[in-house]
Amino acid sequence: MPNVVAPRRSAVVSNFLRRNLAGAVLAVSLGVASLAHGAEPSAAPGADMSGAPGASSAAPATSAAAAPDDTFLLTIFLRHDESRPLPKINDQLRAQGFFKTFPPPGIEVVSWYVMMGIGQVVTLRVPASRLREVNRAIETTAWGGYRTEFYPTYDYKAQAQHMRATDAK
């Protein structure tokens, strides 16, 4: 029976992601500068961390319309270990190759913020076929420096604004 249920769940999740995430861009509005905690300027919100030469430093909302159907947004919480000072965490991340490995080349960074008291919140646009690669980059380079949480994400701003405008009358 598990063989019957697992593919069905996978198809449901895949259809949900395609229906609700195609063309969506997450705008995490935390209002906190991403350059805190010693992040490099290239890690600014909307920066393209793929390493592609001449890549745009901003992810305009209109770029979402051109996104392939097989992509989805993935928000990753990189929670700080408050028992250790930040320089020690960064030293461990450097030793594990985090800054060279994450995100994998070609994966679009939609946003990368510092959430005070939590850590870093990164939203990526990920082709479904590359999800394992993103997961492995985190497992092999971030664990120990961060506790991680993963959330499939979609942009709800336009729908919320529409509902507020419609229901407020």
DSSP file (Angstrom, degrees, kcal/mol; ACC not computed):
  #  RESIDUE AA STRUCTURE BP1 BP2  ACC     N-H-->O    O-->H-N    N-H-->O    O-->H-N    TCO  KAPPA ALPHA  PHI   PSI    X-CA   Y-CA   Z-CA
    1    1 A M    >>        0   0    0      0, 0.0     4,-1.9     0, 0.0     3,-1.1   0.000 360.0 360.0 360.0 -37.5    0.0    0.0    0.0
    2    2 A P  H 3>  +     0   0    0      0, 0.0     4,-2.6     0, 0.0     0, 0.0   0.851 360.0  58.9 -58.3 -32.1    2.8    2.6    0.6
    3    3 A N  H 34 S+     0   0    0      1,-0.2     5,-0.1     2,-0.2     0, 0.0   0.817 108.3  45.3 -65.5 -28.7    3.8    2.3   -3.0
    4    4 A V  H <> S+     0   0    0     -3,-1.1     4,-1.0     2,-0.1    -1,-0.2   0.889 116.5  43.8 -79.5 -40.9    0.3    3.4   -4.1
    5    5 A V  H  X S+     0   0    0     -4,-1.9     4,-2.6     2,-0.2     5,-0.2   0.908 106.8  58.1 -73.6 -43.7    0.1    6.3   -1.6
    6    6 A A  H  X S+     0   0    0     -4,-2.6     4,-2.5     1,-0.2     5,-0.2   0.917 107.2  45.5 -59.0 -48.5    3.5    7.8   -2.0
    7    7 A P  H  > S+     0   0    0      0, 0.0     4,-2.4     0, 0.0    -1,-0.2   0.890 112.6  52.6 -63.1 -35.6    3.3    8.4   -5.8
    8    8 A R  H  X S+     0   0    0     -4,-1.0     4,-2.3     2,-0.2    -2,-0.2   0.934 110.7  46.4 -65.2 -45.4   -0.2    9.9   -5.3
    9    9 A R  H  X S+     0   0    0     -4,-2.6     4,-2.8     1,-0.2     5,-0.2   0.920 111.9  52.2 -60.1 -44.0    1.0   12.3   -2.6
   10   10 A S  H  X S+     0   0    0     -4,-2.5     4,-2.7    -5,-0.2    -2,-0.2   0.912 110.3  47.5 -59.9 -43.5    4.0   13.2   -4.8
   11   11 A A  H  X S+     0   0    0     -4,-2.4     4,-2.8     2,-0.2    -1,-0.2   0.897 111.6  50.8 -65.6 -40.1    1.7   14.0   -7.8
   12   12 A V  H  X S+     0   0    0     -4,-2.3     4,-2.5     2,-0.2    -2,-0.2   0.936 113.3  44.9 -62.9 -46.8   -0.6   16.1   -5.6
   13   13 A V  H  X S+     0   0    0     -4,-2.8     4,-2.7     2,-0.2    -2,-0.2   0.928 113.8  50.0 -62.9 -44.9    2.3   18.1   -4.2
   14   14 A S  H  X S+     0   0    0     -4,-2.7     4,-2.4    -5,-0.2    -2,-0.2   0.921 112.5  46.5 -60.9 -45.2    3.8   18.5   -7.7
   15   15 A N  H  X S+     0   0    0     -4,-2.8     4,-2.6     2,-0.2     5,-0.2   0.899 111.7  52.0 -64.0 -40.8    0.5   19.7   -9.1
   16   16 A F  H  X S+     0   0    0     -4,-2.5     4,-2.6    -5,-0.2     5,-0.3   0.939 111.1  47.2 -59.2 -47.9    0.0   22.1   -6.2
   17   17 A L  H  X S+     0   0    0     -4,-2.7     4,-2.5     1,-0.2     5,-0.5   0.923 113.9  46.9 -62.3 -44.8    3.4   23.6   -6.7
   18   18 A R  H  X S+     0   0    0     -4,-2.4     4,-1.0    -5,-0.2    -1,-0.2   0.915 116.1  44.9 -63.8 -42.6    2.9   24.0  -10.5
   19   19 A R  H  < S+     0   0    0     -4,-2.6    -2,-0.2    -5,-0.2    -1,-0.2   0.907 126.4  27.5 -68.6 -42.5   -0.5   25.5  -10.1
   20   20 A N  H  < S+     0   0    0     -4,-2.6   135,-0.3    -5,-0.2    -2,-0.2   0.656 124.9  41.3 -99.4 -17.8    0.3   27.9   -7.2
   21   21 A L  H >< S+     0   0    0     -4,-2.5     3,-2.5    -5,-0.3    -3,-0.2   0.642  75.2 114.8-109.1 -16.0    4.0   28.7   -7.7
   22   22 A A  T 3< S+     0   0    0     -4,-1.0    47,-0.1    -5,-0.5     3,-0.1  -0.380  96.3   2.3 -60.1 122.8    4.5   29.1  -11.4
   23   23 A G  T 3  S+     0   0    0     45,-0.3    -1,-0.3     1,-0.3     2,-0.3   0.557 100.4 135.8  81.0   8.7    5.5   32.7  -11.9
   24   24 A A    <   -     0   0    0     -3,-2.5     2,-0.4    40,-0.1    -1,-0.3  -0.656  35.4-165.8 -93.7 147.5    5.4   33.6   -8.2
   25   25 A V        -     0   0    0     -2,-0.3     2,-0.5    -3,-0.1   129,-0.1  -0.998  16.3-136.9-129.1 129.5    8.1   35.7   -6.5
   26   26 A L        -     0   0    0     -2,-0.4     2,-0.7   129,-0.1    97,-0.1  -0.727  12.1-165.1 -86.3 130.6    8.3   35.8   -2.7
   27   27 A A        -     0   0    0     -2,-0.5     2,-0.6     2,-0.0    84,-0.1  -0.819   7.6-161.2-114.3  89.3    9.0   39.3   -1.3
   28   28 A V        -     0   0    0     -2,-0.7     2,-0.9     1,-0.1     3,-0.3  -0.599   4.0-162.5 -72.4 117.4   10.0   38.7    2.3
   29   29 A S        +     0   0    0     -2,-0.6    -1,-0.1     1,-0.2    -2,-0.0  -0.571  40.6 133.8-107.6  69.5    9.5   42.1    3.9
   30   30 A L        -     0   0    0     -2,-0.9    -1,-0.2     2,-0.1     3,-0.1   0.729  54.5-142.8 -88.5 -22.9   11.5   41.9    7.1
   31   31 A G        +     0   0    0     -3,-0.3     2,-0.5     1,-0.2    -2,-0.1   0.739  56.2 128.7  69.5  22.7   13.1   45.3    6.6
   32   32 A V        -     0   0    0     82,-0.1    82,-0.5     4,-0.0    -1,-0.2  -0.944  65.3-112.0-114.2 130.3   16.4   44.1    8.0
   33   33 A A    >   -     0   0    0     -2,-0.5     3,-0.9     1,-0.2    81,-0.1  -0.320  16.4-146.3 -60.6 136.1   19.6   44.7    6.1
   34   34 A S  T 3  S+     0   0    0      1,-0.2     5,-0.2    79,-0.1    -1,-0.2   0.577  89.7  75.9 -80.8  -8.5   21.1   41.5    4.8
   35   35 A L  T >  S+     0   0    0      3,-0.1     3,-0.7    79,-0.1     4,-0.3   0.516  71.6 107.8 -82.8  -2.1   24.6   42.8    5.2
   36   36 A A  G X   +     0   0    0     -3,-0.9     3,-1.1     1,-0.2    -4,-0.0  -0.255  69.5  36.6 -65.0 163.5   24.4   42.2    9.0
   37   37 A H  G 3  S-     0   0    0      1,-0.2    -1,-0.2    77,-0.0    -2,-0.0   0.736 133.3 -68.9  62.8  25.1   26.4   39.3   10.4
   38   38 A G  G <  S+     0   0    0     -3,-0.7    -1,-0.2     1,-0.2    -2,-0.2   0.697  80.6 165.4  75.5  18.4   29.3   39.9    8.0
   39   39 A A    <   -     0   0    0     -3,-1.1    -1,-0.2    -4,-0.3    -2,-0.0  -0.378  41.5-107.7 -67.7 149.3   27.5   38.8    4.8
   40   40 A E    >   -     0   0    0      1,-0.1     3,-2.3    -2,-0.0    -1,-0.1  -0.424  26.7-112.7 -72.5 151.8   29.1   39.8    1.6
   41   41 A P  G >  S+     0   0    0      0, 0.0     3,-1.5     0, 0.0    -1,-0.1   0.799 115.8  66.4 -55.9 -29.3   27.5   42.6   -0.5
   42   42 A S  G 3  S+     0   0    0      1,-0.3    -2,-0.0     5,-0.0    -3,-0.0   0.623  88.8  67.9 -68.8 -10.1   26.6   40.0   -3.2
   43   43 A A  G <  S+     0   0    0     -3,-2.3    -1,-0.3     3,-0.1     3,-0.1   0.230  73.5 131.5 -91.9  15.1   24.3   38.4   -0.6
   44   44 A A  S X  S-     0   0    0     -3,-1.5     3,-2.4     1,-0.2    69,-0.1  -0.258  74.4 -77.2 -64.0 154.3   21.9   41.4   -0.7
   45   45 A P  T 3  S+     0   0    0      0, 0.0    66,-0.2     0, 0.0    -1,-0.2  -0.253 120.7  15.9 -54.2 135.9   18.2   40.7   -1.2
   46   46 A G  T 3  S+     0   0    0      1,-0.3    65,-0.1    12,-0.1    -2,-0.1   0.402  91.0 145.8  82.3  -2.7   17.4   39.8   -4.8
   47   47 A A    <   -     0   0    0     -3,-2.4     2,-0.9    65,-0.1    62,-0.3  -0.397  54.4-122.9 -69.8 144.0   21.1   39.2   -5.6
   48   48 A D    >   -     0   0    0      8,-0.6     3,-0.6     1,-0.1     7,-0.1  -0.791  29.4-178.8 -87.2 109.3   21.8   36.5   -8.1
   49   49 A M  T 3   +     0   0    0     -2,-0.9    -1,-0.1    58,-0.2    58,-0.1   0.254  55.2 100.9 -92.9  11.6   24.1   34.1   -6.3
   50   50 A S  T 3  S-     0   0    0     55,-0.1    56,-0.3    56,-0.1    -1,-0.2   0.671  87.6-126.9 -74.6 -14.3   24.5   31.8   -9.2
   51   51 A G    <   +     0   0    0     -3,-0.6    -2,-0.1     1,-0.3    -1,-0.1   0.541  54.7 152.8  82.4   5.5   27.8   33.2  -10.1
   52   52 A A    >   -     0   0    0      1,-0.1     3,-1.6     2,-0.1    -1,-0.3  -0.544  51.4-110.7 -71.7 130.3   26.8   33.9  -13.7
   53   53 A P  T 3  S+     0   0    0      0, 0.0    -1,-0.1     0, 0.0    -3,-0.0  -0.347  99.3  11.2 -62.3 138.3   28.8   36.7  -15.2
   54   54 A G  T 3  S+     0   0    0      1,-0.2     3,-0.1    -3,-0.0     2,-0.1   0.639  89.0 160.2  72.1  14.7   26.7   39.8  -15.8
   55   55 A A    <   -     0   0    0     -3,-1.6    -1,-0.2     1,-0.1    -7,-0.1  -0.390  46.9-100.2 -70.3 148.1   23.8   38.5  -13.8
   56   56 A S        -     0   0    0      1,-0.1    -8,-0.6     2,-0.1    -1,-0.1  -0.354  18.3-145.6 -67.6 145.4   21.3   41.0  -12.6
   57   57 A S  S    S+     0   0    0    -10,-0.2     2,-0.4    -3,-0.1    -1,-0.1   0.496  82.1  55.3 -91.0  -2.9   21.5   42.1   -9.0
   58   58 A A  S    S-     0   0    0    -11,-0.1   -12,-0.1   -10,-0.0   -11,-0.1  -0.964  71.3-141.8-129.6 148.0   17.8   42.4   -8.6
   59   59 A A        -     0   0    0     -2,-0.4   -12,-0.1    51,-0.2     5,-0.1  -0.827  25.8-151.0-106.6  92.3   15.0   40.0   -9.2
   60   60 A P    >   -     0   0    0      0, 0.0     3,-1.6     0, 0.0     4,-0.4  -0.293  20.1-122.0 -64.7 148.5   12.2   42.1  -10.8
   61   61 A A  G >  S+     0   0    0      1,-0.3     3,-1.3     2,-0.2     4,-0.3   0.802 110.2  63.1 -60.5 -29.3    8.7   40.9  -10.1
   62   62 A T  G >  S+     0   0    0      1,-0.3     3,-1.1     2,-0.2     4,-0.4   0.712  86.2  72.6 -71.5 -18.2    8.0   40.6  -13.8
   63   63 A S  G X  S+     0   0    0     -3,-1.6     3,-0.9     1,-0.2    -1,-0.3   0.719  82.1  73.5 -67.2 -18.0   10.7   38.0  -14.2
   64   64 A A  G X  S+     0   0    0     -3,-1.3     3,-1.6    -4,-0.4    -1,-0.2   0.835  85.0  63.7 -64.5 -32.0    8.4   35.5  -12.5
   65   65 A A  G <  S+     0   0    0     -3,-1.1    -1,-0.2    -4,-0.3    -2,-0.2   0.794 102.2  50.1 -64.5 -27.0    6.2   35.3  -15.6
   66   66 A A  G <  S+     0   0    0     -3,-0.9    -1,-0.3    -4,-0.4    -2,-0.2   0.409  82.6 122.6 -91.3   2.7    9.1   33.8  -17.5
   67   67 A A  S <  S-     0   0    0     -3,-1.6    -3,-0.0    -4,-0.2     4,-0.0  -0.394  71.1-106.6 -67.0 138.3    9.9   31.1  -14.9
   68   68 A P    >   -     0   0    0      0, 0.0     3,-1.6     0, 0.0   -45,-0.3  -0.278  25.5-117.8 -62.0 152.2    9.7   27.5  -16.2
   69   69 A D  T 3  S+     0   0    0      1,-0.3   -48,-0.1   -47,-0.1   -47,-0.1   0.733 109.7  62.9 -64.2 -22.3    6.7   25.5  -15.0
   70   70 A D  T 3  S+     0   0    0      2,-0.0    58,-3.0    57,-0.0    -1,-0.3   0.334  85.8  95.2 -89.8  10.4    8.9   23.0  -13.2
   71   71 A T  E <   +A  127   0A   0     -3,-1.6     2,-0.3    56,-0.3   -50,-0.1  -0.654  47.9 179.0 -97.3 157.3   10.3   25.6  -10.7
   72   72 A F  E     -A  126   0A   0     54,-1.8    54,-3.1    -2,-0.2     2,-0.4  -0.962  31.3-105.0-146.0 163.1    9.0   26.3   -7.2
   73   73 A L  E     -AB 125 153A   0     80,-0.7    80,-2.2    -2,-0.3     2,-0.4  -0.747  30.5-169.3 -92.1 138.6   10.0   28.7   -4.4
   74   74 A L  E     -AB 124 152A   0     50,-2.6    50,-2.7    -2,-0.4     2,-0.5  -0.982   6.2-158.4-130.2 118.6   11.7   27.2   -1.4
   75   75 A T  E     -AB 123 151A   0     76,-3.2    76,-2.5    -2,-0.4     2,-0.5  -0.859  10.2-165.6 -99.3 129.2   12.3   29.2    1.7
   76   76 A I  E     -AB 122 150A   0     46,-3.6    46,-2.7    -2,-0.5     2,-0.6  -0.960  10.0-151.5-117.7 125.3   15.1   28.0    4.0
   77   77 A F  E     -AB 121 149A   0     72,-2.6    72,-1.5    -2,-0.5     2,-0.8  -0.863   5.5-165.1 -92.1 122.0   15.5   29.1    7.6
   78   78 A L  E     -AB 120 148A   0     42,-3.4    42,-2.2    -2,-0.6     2,-0.3  -0.843  17.5-158.4-105.2  91.5   19.1   29.0    8.6
   79   79 A R  E     -AB 119 147A   0     68,-3.0    68,-2.0    -2,-0.8    40,-0.3  -0.557  12.4-123.8 -80.9 130.2   18.7   29.3   12.4
   80   80 A H  E     - B   0 146A   0     38,-2.3     2,-1.0    -2,-0.3    66,-0.1  -0.372  14.7-124.4 -69.1 147.1   21.7   30.5   14.4
   81   81 A D    >   -     0   0    0     64,-0.7     3,-1.9     1,-0.1     8,-0.1  -0.836  23.3-164.0 -89.2 101.4   23.1   28.4   17.2
   82   82 A E  T 3  S+     0   0    0     -2,-1.0    -1,-0.1     1,-0.3     4,-0.1   0.546  80.0  72.8 -70.8  -5.9   22.9   31.0   20.0
   83   83 A S  T 3  S+     0   0    0      2,-0.1    -1,-0.3     1,-0.0    -2,-0.0   0.581  98.1  54.8 -81.6  -7.9   25.2   29.0   22.2
   84   84 A R  S <  S-     0   0    0     -3,-1.9    -3,-0.1     2,-0.0     2,-0.1  -0.962  90.1-112.6-126.6 141.8   28.2   30.0   19.9
   85   85 A P    >>  -     0   0    0      0, 0.0     4,-1.7     0, 0.0     3,-0.8  -0.368  33.7-110.2 -70.1 153.5   29.3   33.4   18.9
   86   86 A L  H 3> S+     0   0    0      1,-0.2     4,-3.0     2,-0.2     5,-0.3   0.848 114.0  58.8 -55.3 -42.1   28.9   34.4   15.2
   87   87 A P  H 3> S+     0   0    0      0, 0.0     4,-2.1     0, 0.0    -1,-0.2   0.887 107.4  48.3 -58.1 -36.0   32.7   34.3   14.4
   88   88 A K  H <> S+     0   0    0     -3,-0.8     4,-2.1     2,-0.2    -2,-0.2   0.892 111.5  49.6 -69.8 -38.5   32.9   30.7   15.4
   89   89 A I  H  X S+     0   0    0     -4,-1.7     4,-2.5     2,-0.2    -1,-0.2   0.947 112.1  48.0 -62.9 -47.4   29.8   29.8   13.4
   90   90 A N  H  X S+     0   0    0     -4,-3.0     4,-2.5     1,-0.2    -2,-0.2   0.871 109.1  54.1 -62.9 -36.7   31.2   31.6   10.3
   91   91 A D  H  X S+     0   0    0     -4,-2.1     4,-2.5    -5,-0.3    -1,-0.2   0.923 110.2  46.7 -61.6 -43.6   34.6   29.8   10.8
   92   92 A Q  H  X S+     0   0    0     -4,-2.1     4,-1.9     2,-0.2    -2,-0.2   0.920 111.5  50.8 -64.2 -43.5   32.8   26.4   10.8
   93   93 A L  H  X>S+     0   0    0     -4,-2.5     5,-2.6     1,-0.2     4,-0.6   0.903 111.2  48.6 -61.6 -41.2   30.8   27.4    7.7
   94   94 A R  H ><5S+     0   0    0     -4,-2.5     3,-1.1     1,-0.2    -1,-0.2   0.934 110.4  50.9 -62.0 -46.1   34.0   28.4    5.9
   95   95 A A  H 3<5S+     0   0    0     -4,-2.5    -1,-0.2     1,-0.3    -2,-0.2   0.832 111.8  48.0 -61.9 -32.2   35.7   25.1    6.9
   96   96 A Q  H 3<5S-     0   0    0     -4,-1.9    -1,-0.3    45,-0.2    -2,-0.2   0.513 115.6-115.7 -87.2  -5.9   32.7   23.1    5.6
   97   97 A G  T XX5 +     0   0    0     -3,-1.1     4,-1.9    -4,-0.6     3,-0.6   0.694  65.7 144.4  83.0  19.3   32.6   25.1    2.3
   98   98 A F  H 3>< +     0   0    0     -5,-2.6     4,-2.8    43,-0.4     3,-0.2   0.923  69.7  50.6 -57.2 -48.3   29.2   26.7    2.8
   99   99 A F  H 34 S+     0   0    0     -6,-0.3    -1,-0.2     1,-0.2    -5,-0.1   0.715 116.2  42.4 -69.2 -19.7   30.1   30.0    1.2
  100  100 A K  H <4 S+     0   0    0     -3,-0.6    -1,-0.2    -6,-0.1    -2,-0.2   0.724 122.3  37.8 -91.5 -26.0   31.5   28.2   -1.9
  101  101 A T  H  < S+     0   0    0     -4,-1.9    -2,-0.2    -3,-0.2    -3,-0.2   0.778  89.2 106.8-100.4 -32.1   28.7   25.6   -2.2
  102  102 A F  S  < S+     0   0    0     -4,-2.8    -1,-0.1    -5,-0.2    32,-0.0  -0.872  81.8  21.1-110.8 132.7   25.4   27.3   -1.3
  103  103 A P  S    S-     0   0    0      0, 0.0     3,-0.1     0, 0.0    -1,-0.1   0.681  98.7-120.0 -76.3 159.5   23.4   28.0   -3.3
  104  104 A P    >   -     0   0    0      0, 0.0     3,-1.9     0, 0.0    -2,-0.1  -0.277  45.3 -80.8 -60.1 150.3   24.4   25.6   -6.0
  105  105 A P  T 3  S+     0   0    0      0, 0.0   -55,-0.1     0, 0.0   -54,-0.1  -0.225 116.7  21.8 -53.7 136.7   25.4   27.3   -9.3
  106  106 A G  T 3  S+     0   0    0    -56,-0.3     2,-0.6     1,-0.3   -56,-0.1   0.357  87.9 123.7  87.5  -5.9   22.4   28.2  -11.4
  107  107 A I    <   -     0   0    0     -3,-1.9     2,-0.3   -58,-0.1    -1,-0.3  -0.798  61.9-127.8 -89.1 124.8   19.9   28.3   -8.5
  108  108 A E  E     -C  125   0A   0     17,-1.0    17,-2.4    -2,-0.6     2,-0.7  -0.543   9.7-144.9 -77.4 130.5   18.2   31.7   -8.4
  109  109 A V  E     -C  124   0A   0     -2,-0.3    15,-0.2   -62,-0.3     3,-0.1  -0.864  17.3-179.5 -92.0 115.5   18.2   33.5   -5.0
  110  110 A V  E     -     0   0A   0     13,-2.6     2,-0.3    -2,-0.7   -51,-0.2   0.874  69.5 -11.6 -82.1 -41.2   14.9   35.4   -4.8
  111  111 A S  E     -C  123   0A   0     12,-1.6    12,-2.8   -66,-0.2    -1,-0.3  -0.987  51.9-169.6-156.7 154.2   15.7   36.9   -1.4
  112  112 A W  E     +C  122   0A   0     -2,-0.3     2,-0.3    10,-0.2    10,-0.2  -0.837  23.8 166.0-149.5 106.2   18.2   36.5    1.4
  113  113 A Y  E     -C  121   0A   0      8,-2.6     8,-2.9    -2,-0.3     2,-0.5  -0.817  35.7-126.6-121.8 157.5   17.5   38.3    4.7
  114  114 A V  E     -C  120   0A   0    -82,-0.5     2,-0.7    -2,-0.3     6,-0.3  -0.925  20.6-158.8 -98.5 128.6   18.8   38.3    8.2
  115  115 A M  E >>  -C  119   0A   0      4,-3.3     3,-2.7    -2,-0.5     4,-2.2  -0.926  25.2-123.4-109.0 107.3   15.9   37.8   10.7
  116  116 A M  T 34 S+     0   0    0     -2,-0.7     4,-0.0     1,-0.3   -84,-0.0  -0.209  94.4  14.5 -55.5 132.8   17.1   39.2   14.0
  117  117 A G  T 34 S+     0   0    0      1,-0.1    -1,-0.3   -35,-0.0   -35,-0.1   0.282 129.3  55.1  86.0 -10.2   16.9   36.5   16.7
  118  118 A I  T <4 S-     0   0    0     -3,-2.7   -38,-2.3     1,-0.3     2,-0.3   0.739  96.3-124.6-115.0 -58.8   16.4   33.7   14.2
  119  119 A G  E  <  -AC  79 115A   0     -4,-2.2    -4,-3.3   -40,-0.3     2,-0.4  -0.983  55.6 -16.4 144.2-133.5   19.2   33.7   11.7
  120  120 A Q  E     -AC  78 114A   0    -42,-2.2   -42,-3.4    -2,-0.3     2,-0.5  -0.860  46.0-157.2-112.9 146.1   19.0   33.9    7.9
  121  121 A V  E     -AC  77 113A   0     -8,-2.9    -8,-2.6    -2,-0.4     2,-0.4  -0.978  15.1-175.5-124.0 116.4   16.0   33.4    5.7
  122  122 A V  E     -AC  76 112A   0    -46,-2.7   -46,-3.6    -2,-0.5     2,-0.5  -0.938  10.1-163.5-117.3 130.4   16.8   32.4    2.1
  123  123 A T  E     -AC  75 111A   0    -12,-2.8   -13,-2.6    -2,-0.4   -12,-1.6  -0.971  14.3-174.8-115.1 125.4   14.2   32.0   -0.7
  124  124 A L  E     -AC  74 109A   0    -50,-2.7   -50,-2.6    -2,-0.5     2,-0.7  -0.846  27.5-134.0-115.3 149.5   15.3   30.2   -3.8
  125  125 A R  E     -AC  73 108A   0    -17,-2.4   -17,-1.0    -2,-0.3   -52,-0.2  -0.942  38.3-172.9 -98.8 116.2   13.6   29.4   -7.1
  126  126 A V  E     -A   72   0A   0    -54,-3.1   -54,-1.8    -2,-0.7     2,-0.2  -0.934  27.2-129.5-120.2 125.7   14.4   25.8   -7.6
  127  127 A P  E >   -A   71   0A   0      0, 0.0     3,-2.6     0, 0.0     4,-0.3  -0.552  31.4-122.8 -64.1 136.7   13.8   23.5  -10.6
  128  128 A A  G >  S+     0   0    0    -58,-3.0     3,-1.3     1,-0.3     4,-0.3   0.840 111.0  59.3 -52.7 -35.9   12.1   20.4   -9.2
  129  129 A S  G 3  S+     0   0    0      1,-0.2    -1,-0.3   -59,-0.2     4,-0.2   0.625 104.9  50.7 -70.3 -11.7   14.8   18.2  -10.6
  130  130 A R  G <> S+     0   0    0     -3,-2.6     4,-1.8     1,-0.1    -1,-0.2   0.304  75.2 102.9-109.6   8.7   17.4   20.1   -8.6
  131  131 A L  H <> S+     0   0    0     -3,-1.3     4,-2.5    -4,-0.3     5,-0.2   0.910  81.1  52.6 -57.9 -43.7   15.8   19.9   -5.1
  132  132 A R  H  > S+     0   0    0     -4,-0.3     4,-2.8     1,-0.2    -1,-0.2   0.894 106.4  54.3 -59.7 -40.1   18.1   17.1   -4.0
  133  133 A E  H  > S+     0   0    0      2,-0.2     4,-1.9     1,-0.2    -1,-0.2   0.896 109.3  46.9 -62.2 -41.6   21.1   19.1   -5.0
  134  134 A V  H  X S+     0   0    0     -4,-1.8     4,-1.7     2,-0.2    -1,-0.2   0.928 112.7  50.1 -65.1 -44.8   20.0   22.1   -2.9
  135  135 A N  H  X S+     0   0    0     -4,-2.5     4,-2.9     1,-0.2    -2,-0.2   0.919 110.5  49.2 -59.9 -45.1   19.3   19.8    0.1
  136  136 A R  H  X S+     0   0    0     -4,-2.8     4,-2.6     1,-0.2     5,-0.2   0.869 106.4  56.4 -64.9 -36.5   22.7   18.1   -0.2
  137  137 A A  H  X S+     0   0    0     -4,-1.9     4,-1.1    -5,-0.2     5,-0.3   0.897 112.6  42.6 -61.1 -39.2   24.4   21.5   -0.3
  138  138 A I  H  X>S+     0   0    0     -4,-1.7     4,-2.6     3,-0.2     5,-1.3   0.943 114.3  50.1 -70.5 -48.7   22.7   22.4    3.0
  139  139 A E  H  <5S+     0   0    0     -4,-2.9    -2,-0.2     1,-0.2     4,-0.2   0.880 116.7  39.8 -58.9 -40.4   23.4   18.9    4.6
  140  140 A T  H  <5S+     0   0    0     -4,-2.6    -1,-0.2    -5,-0.2    -2,-0.2   0.686 131.2  20.7 -87.3 -17.5   27.1   18.9    3.7
  141  141 A T  H  <5S+     0   0    0     -4,-1.1   -43,-0.4    -3,-0.3   -45,-0.2   0.656 123.0  41.6-125.8 -20.5   28.0   22.5    4.4
  142  142 A A  T >X5S+     0   0    0     -4,-2.6     4,-2.3    -5,-0.3     3,-1.6   0.757  81.7 101.2-103.3 -28.6   25.4   24.2    6.7
  143  143 A W  B 34<S+d  146   0A   0     -5,-1.3     4,-0.1     1,-0.2    -4,-0.0  -0.332  86.5  28.4 -62.6 138.9   24.7   21.6    9.4
  144  144 A G  T 34 S+     0   0    0      2,-0.9    -1,-0.2     1,-0.0     3,-0.1  -0.218 122.3  54.2 101.3 -40.3   26.5   22.3   12.6
  145  145 A G  T <4 S+     0   0    0     -3,-1.6   -64,-0.7     1,-0.2     2,-0.3   0.791 120.9  18.2 -88.5 -34.8   26.6   26.1   11.9
  146  146 A Y  E  <  -Bd  80 143A   0     -4,-2.3    -2,-0.9   -66,-0.1     2,-0.4  -0.941  65.7-133.0-132.6 153.1   22.8   26.3   11.4
  147  147 A R  E     -B   79   0A   0    -68,-2.0   -68,-3.0    -2,-0.3     2,-0.3  -0.904  40.6-145.3 -95.1 139.1   19.7   24.4   12.2
  148  148 A T  E     -B   78   0A   0     -2,-0.4     2,-0.3   -70,-0.2   -70,-0.2  -0.823  24.3-177.9-117.8 148.9   17.7   24.3    9.0
  149  149 A E  E     -B   77   0A   0    -72,-1.5   -72,-2.6    -2,-0.3     2,-0.4  -0.992  13.6-153.2-137.8 141.3   14.0   24.4    8.1
  150  150 A F  E     +B   76   0A   0     -2,-0.3   -74,-0.2   -74,-0.2   -76,-0.0  -0.947  12.3 179.9-120.8 136.4   12.6   24.1    4.6
  151  151 A Y  E     -B   75   0A   0    -76,-2.5   -76,-3.2    -2,-0.4     2,-0.1  -0.963  27.7-132.6-138.0 118.3    9.2   25.5    3.4
  152  152 A P  E     -B   74   0A   0      0, 0.0     2,-0.3     0, 0.0   -78,-0.2  -0.511  41.5-162.7 -61.1 140.1    7.7   25.4   -0.1
  153  153 A T  E     -B   73   0A   0    -80,-2.2   -80,-0.7    -2,-0.1     2,-0.3  -0.914  21.6-176.1-133.4 149.5    6.6   29.0   -0.6
  154  154 A Y        -     0   0    0     -2,-0.3     2,-0.6   -82,-0.1  -133,-0.1  -0.988  34.2-105.6-144.9 158.4    4.3   31.0   -2.8
  155  155 A D        +     0   0    0     -2,-0.3     4,-0.2  -135,-0.3  -129,-0.1  -0.699  37.7 166.1 -85.3 119.2    3.5   34.7   -3.3
  156  156 A Y     >  +     0   0    0     -2,-0.6     4,-2.7     2,-0.1     5,-0.2   0.398  46.1 102.1-110.9  -1.9    0.1   35.5   -1.8
  157  157 A K  H  > S+     0   0    0      1,-0.2     4,-2.6     2,-0.2     5,-0.2   0.904  82.0  46.7 -55.7 -50.7    0.4   39.3   -1.8
  158  158 A A  H  > S+     0   0    0      1,-0.2     4,-2.3     2,-0.2    -1,-0.2   0.901 114.2  48.1 -61.4 -41.7   -1.8   40.0   -4.9
  159  159 A Q  H  > S+     0   0    0      2,-0.2     4,-2.6     1,-0.2    -1,-0.2   0.915 112.2  49.2 -65.7 -42.2   -4.5   37.6   -3.7
  160  160 A A  H  X S+     0   0    0     -4,-2.7     4,-2.5     2,-0.2    -2,-0.2   0.913 111.4  49.1 -63.8 -42.6   -4.5   39.2   -0.2
  161  161 A Q  H  X S+     0   0    0     -4,-2.6     4,-2.4    -5,-0.2    -1,-0.2   0.915 111.8  49.5 -63.3 -42.1   -4.7   42.7   -1.6
  162  162 A H  H  X S+     0   0    0     -4,-2.3     4,-2.7    -5,-0.2     5,-0.2   0.928 111.9  47.9 -62.0 -45.6   -7.6   41.7   -3.9
  163  163 A M  H  X S+     0   0    0     -4,-2.6     4,-3.1     1,-0.2     5,-0.3   0.901 112.1  49.5 -63.7 -40.8   -9.5   40.1   -1.0
  164  164 A R  H  X S+     0   0    0     -4,-2.5     4,-1.4     2,-0.2    -1,-0.2   0.913 113.6  46.1 -64.3 -42.0   -9.0   43.1    1.2
  165  165 A A  H  < S+     0   0    0     -4,-2.4     4,-0.3    -5,-0.2    -2,-0.2   0.905 118.6  41.8 -67.0 -40.9  -10.2   45.4   -1.6
  166  166 A T  H >< S+     0   0    0     -4,-2.7     3,-0.8    -5,-0.2    -2,-0.2   0.933 120.0  40.9 -72.5 -46.9  -13.2   43.2   -2.4
  167  167 A D  H 3< S+     0   0    0     -4,-3.1    -1,-0.2    -5,-0.2    -2,-0.2   0.654 103.6  67.8 -79.4 -15.8  -14.2   42.4    1.2
  168  168 A A  T 3<        0   0    0     -4,-1.4    -1,-0.2    -5,-0.3    -2,-0.2   0.634 360.0 360.0 -78.9 -13.1  -13.6   45.9    2.6
  169  169 A K    <         0   0    0     -3,-0.8    -1,-0.2    -4,-0.3    -2,-0.1   0.472 360.0 360.0 -81.6 360.0  -16.5   47.3    0.6
